Amino acid sequence: MMQNMNDSHAPPPSQQSTETTAASGASTSAPGERKFAQIPKESVKAHAESIGISEVSDDVAAMVAEDACYRLREVMQASCQFMRHAKRKRLTAEDFNRALRWGNVEPMYGHNSPDPMVFRPTKDAELYFYEDKEINLTEFAMETILPRNPGETTVKAQWLVVEGRDKGAGSSPALSEELVQYYDQVTRAILGGNEQLIKTALADLRTNSRVSALLPYFVYLVGEVKSISHDLEALTRLLQTAQALIQNPHLYLGPYLKQLVASVMYCILEPLAASINPLNDHWALRDYAARLLAQICRSGCMSVEGLQKQLLLALQKVLVDPARPLCSHYGAVVGLTALGSKAVEDVLYPQLGTYWPFLQSWMEDRTISNAQAKADAHRVQGAILSAAELLLKTYQQNGSDPHAESSHESSPNQSPHHPDASDFTIGTFGHLLESNSTAGSNSHRRDKGPVPITQIYSDLYSFFGDSLAVRVGNGAPFVPAKEEESDQDAEPIVEAGSSAFPTVQVERADLPPMLPLLGMVSP
Amino acid sequence: MADPNRSVVVTDGSNDGSAVSGAAAGVQSSPKTEKGAGTDPGKMDQQTLAAVLQFLKNNNLKEAEAALRQEAKLPDGSGDSSGSSRVATSGEVSSVLSAYESEGDLARYCEYYSSLSSFIESSLDAHKHELGCLLYPVFIHMYLQLVYNKHEKEAQKFFNRFSVEQEDWHQEDLRTLSTVKTREQMEVNDLMDTFRSSKFVLRMSRDSYQSLRRYLKQHDHRELLSILQDHLFIDVFDGVPRNREQVQATSGAMMGEARRDANKVKVLYGLPKEPDINVPLDDDDEGGDGEDKPKKKKQKKDLLLNKNKKADPNAPPPSRIPLPELKDADKLEKVLSWKEGLKRVPLGRDNLPSICFYTLANAFQNVSAVGISEDSSLLAAGFEDCNVRVWSLSPQRLRTMRGASELDQLDKEADDIVERMMDEKSAADSWLLHGHTGPVYATSFSPDREQLLTSSEDGTVRLWSLHTYSNLVVYKGHNYPVWDVQFSPTGYYFVSGGHDRVARLWGTDQFQPIRMFVGHYSDVTCIQYHPNSNYVATGSSDRTVRLWDVLNGNCVRVMTGHKAAVHTLAWSPDGRYLASAGVDKNVLLWDIAYGRLLAEMKGHTDPVYSLCFSREGTILASGGIDNTVKIWDVQKVFEEIAGSDDLTSLDRASLVEVGPLLLGSFATKATPVLKLHFTHRNLLLGCGRYQHN
């Protein structure tokens, strides 16, 4: 009987459900007979024998069996109630014991293990039994392995839905077969060479709302840029994937945004393995990544001010480090340009005084072995020119108020202007730069007031000469200023000598033509 | 006996007296019967009378008996027309059970039942569905008579043959029934107790009833007649017979539908006028002089609360129930919640809420209850290991009060005395409350967040102080598991309900209940206090929802329609509508004004354990152990009934036709949704324990 009791309290939930279906099926014959746990009189006899009562008549055994059945069913029904009120789907041994206690019956101990019991046959006879191994208590007590502390119960908050939109993080149960297949197909298409497939996959990533469940996986995929930095083609594809995710209106990037930005920054700044071969156009990749960065900033999802600060710091750090290769410097410049005119003014412009001579030294190097570096330096110069153009054009459009809203229309990446991003470039990192700008950079920065536009222009003109004037165009309000001030203002830049860069005297006449490079940076 | 006109219990609302057919029902004098019939004074008197007569007879006080009979104008006891032989036995139980004793030909029950069944099948479509309701109670009582009269084999045969024909939702009770196979088992079974002591209620149009009478006249089935007479209550109404959907919508409860007269009392569901609050506030945006301030506040308040400023015709008078007076802190609380309400996001079908989910991690002991305070700043979880844990959901950590000696040194006149009383050093993220000796099934915060109530399997309700995090009072009374407990919206009062089928109203300072709400046929599984504190709604595993008047303890609404135990209830903010849900996975919406079922919301795939209306009452959120939160467009239903105020068709009222109401369904990773709560700003909070399998 004990066995039957055990037997019956494990399976009730499933039993119940089959019952209900059987009953509603209506055509099943004699459902009452097989519905419930039955205790045959043989079990009663066997149990009686085990406790020392040998002679039990059939009648008595049958009566006891029936009563035991009734009690058992009653207890099972009562135990279901405890399960329901504990708001569970699974009936536990504890529920059963609770029902026993309320029925004034001694509960059954030793069945609370969450592991299922092993039911196995004997070797010789056709007899099945529950394996019930003996435990050596002494050994058990001397055991040195202590059970792990499960930790205190804690509450964790997370967004399940934001304004009716499902959030990827909380709501992805085990991935369905479909989703796994979808992920497989999309990644294969993106990394494969078929242009048409790539187009389709990216288009779907941009629009499909169900991607949310796969978001972490795609973000991880984009993070793979670090391991394929030799393959320009693949890098571009991954950046395109990132772009598609950012453009998808159904996705909430949330915690994944940082990872995406990190991948994009990697492509902008790192001296990728692909750049060793001069035939590889890694410049285009950096430009693309910078445009993407600008897009992220403008999409409004980067509301975390800290992240923007971090980005600027990272760009600045690369720019002031002479040990970095020129392609990294190039990345820093296009990155800053992408972040807008304010970033250019606050980070790039103060560095120019020290950086320009450093760049000049590369450009003037006429040895054959450094030909590649010289070409790279020209690229950097072109990028800086574009940045300067952005800065001046912004001023031109806003009059000479440096704190007017910067316009992105003239930025090299040509993305549509986003209202949310406007405050991003204004005044938020002035203090940051004061504390971080390298010593002795620019005398204009020492006085707290805003640098007058004429000053900026003349400074820039001293580097670029007429090529700048050509870019900014005639008819600009400050064109006359150029003529007045250019001669005097060459001075302070020469002073700036105590930076990390080797100081080189600059002469305007030496500026090389730079037009062929402009195609890389300008729209 | 042969005349069905007399023996079938009939009432059409006007003649309550005829609900009891003479002395035939007289023997039923168990306390349960009295409770069940508590709303029917005429019947109770009759039964009391019969019980007294029985007592006199048993004790051989013949003269007194004769005198009483004469006075009560009852026929002489010796000429009792009832077929049941009432042998006076010692136990009251057996005297009730004896109603099942029958001299008829039990072997022919199968035949009788088949005949009734085929009559119903062959009757007009118009009557078919109303008459179909007869089959289940007749089946049950035939089976019980067979069992009682020791025809176990026939009973088994009868059961096996016809139980499969019963509706799906009866299967749970049929399972219980099938365990009862002998007379001895009948005597100790709760469900049997209910069946034999209460009448199964059926509502039927007069036409359908007439056709039943014709059938009974044609076929002289004595046993069938006596079952109809003793155990069924047929509530006849004038009008068009109900169709299948209408019948099904309100069937499913353990003891049939609600009697029509059970829902006739007017319910004062409106909300009372908001009290004028003139609490000086440390308001940052006002620099005016002191006289100006309260005036301004009032004007602002008027704008918001103008709805409540008009006297609501459906609101109870403010003094109907003595409520605790508002303390300054309560007034401040009201103002603060109103201010929070100003920042409310209007929700609707085009504007779904954001959901913030609190997942309980490392809860290996399993969470059996979750409560969130009205202002959404505190969370309490009850566990199966008997503990309760309280968390702060706001940046404010939880502090205890200083010790007595330290408190003594404080300047009691200080403005910030409440703040000073708290011990900064004790601040913690959560507090554990030990005390219960069984799983904790419910937690409820007092409106002022100074106290917490918990109920447990150990049969007690405990009151905890959230200043000292210690147990203040243990309320004993239920003696069986207490499934739910809830504070009134004004504090002080609370209601508990449990396995003993009784809901009890308590005051926190009294260890005896103030009111007992008795009437459910099975466990009281959930409780929801009405927003105006005058009523209490209870859900039960007898598959009904009842509404009780706190003033007099009367049951004023009985609502049937659930097909399995009800486990959660929610009031709409205006107090007129009630939502209920439970094991049958359906969410039902009721109009309390008429006790009418408005809408049925299907979609969950496992029992529903939590419901919550948004703060302005436009949407309803439901959550269950299918790990999803569903959002329903109840506004659509309200708009529809506002358009057609058709009260005449109440007897055959059907669901409001508005099309699908589901607005959204949001799955958690693997966390059952045990609690849903809208903040004042309409952010939806959910809570549950992560299930790792």
Interface residues (C-beta under 8 A of the other chain):
Chain A: Q16 E19 T20 A23 S24 G25 A26 S27 T28 A30 P31 G32 E33 K35 F36 E66 C69 Y70 R73 E74 Q77 Q81 F82 R84 H85 A86 K87 R88 K89 E94 R98 W102 P150 G151 E152 T153 T154 V155 K156 A157 Q158 W159 L160 V161 V162 E163 G164 D166 G170 S171 S172 P173
Chain B: Q156 F159 N160 S163 V164 E165 Q166 D168 Q171 L174 R175 T176 S178 T179 V180 K181 T182 Q185 N189 N351 L352 P353 S354 I355 C356 F357 Y358 T359 L360 A361 N362 A363 F364 Q365 N366 V367 S368 A369 L379 A381 F383 E384 R389 W391 L393 S430 G438 P439 Y441 E457 Y480 P481 W483 H499 D523 T525 S541 A565 H567 V583 D606 P607 Y609 I625 N627 V629 I631 G664 F666 A667 T668 K669 A670 P672 L674 L684 G686 C687
